[in-house]
C-alpha cells in the first residue's frame, strides 16, 4: 500500500493522460488508444496497473506494443464508459485474483495453513504459510498468497458471514 507522500511523489513524476480520447478494440481484439497529441492511434496498446492491490482503479500505464509507456491514466474516471469497460476487461484478464466470498474452513497443520473458501470463481482449497502469506491492505481488506504464488483477495472481512469472520479473526 502506498503512503500519502509516496502517492504525491508518484503523481508529480507521472505523465497524466490528458489526451486519451477513446479506447477501443480492433477486429482482432487488440486494444487501440486514441490520443490527443497523435494523428494515428496507438495500436496494440498494453495496459498495466502500477498499484494493482492498493489502487486498482488508479495509475494505469498505457504502453506501446514494445512495452514503452506512452501515457498514464491517473484514474479510470478519466475515461468515457465504453473506454473504461474495455480497460477494465483488459486488466481483469491480466491477473487471476479470485475474491473470497465465504470461508468454509481454515486448518493449521505441520506449519501450514489451508483454507477452503467460496470465491467469485468457484470453490477453492489452498495452502499458505500463515501470517507471512497474508498481506493486510486495510483493517478489513487482505490478500492471501498460496504456496503456488496465487493470490486470493478478501475485499472486506466485515461483509462475510459471522462464521467466516470468526475463522479469519487471527489474521486481522
Buried (B, 14 or more C-beta within 10 A) or exposed (E): EBEEEEBEEBEEEBEEBEEBBBBEEEEEEBBBBBBEEEEEBBEBBBBBBBBBBBBBBBBBBBBBEEEEEBBBBBEBEBBEEEBBEBBBEBBEEEEEBBEBBEBBEBEEEEEEBBBBBBBEEEEBEBBBEEEEBBBBBEEBBBBBBBEEEBBBBBBEBEEBEEEBBEBBEEBB
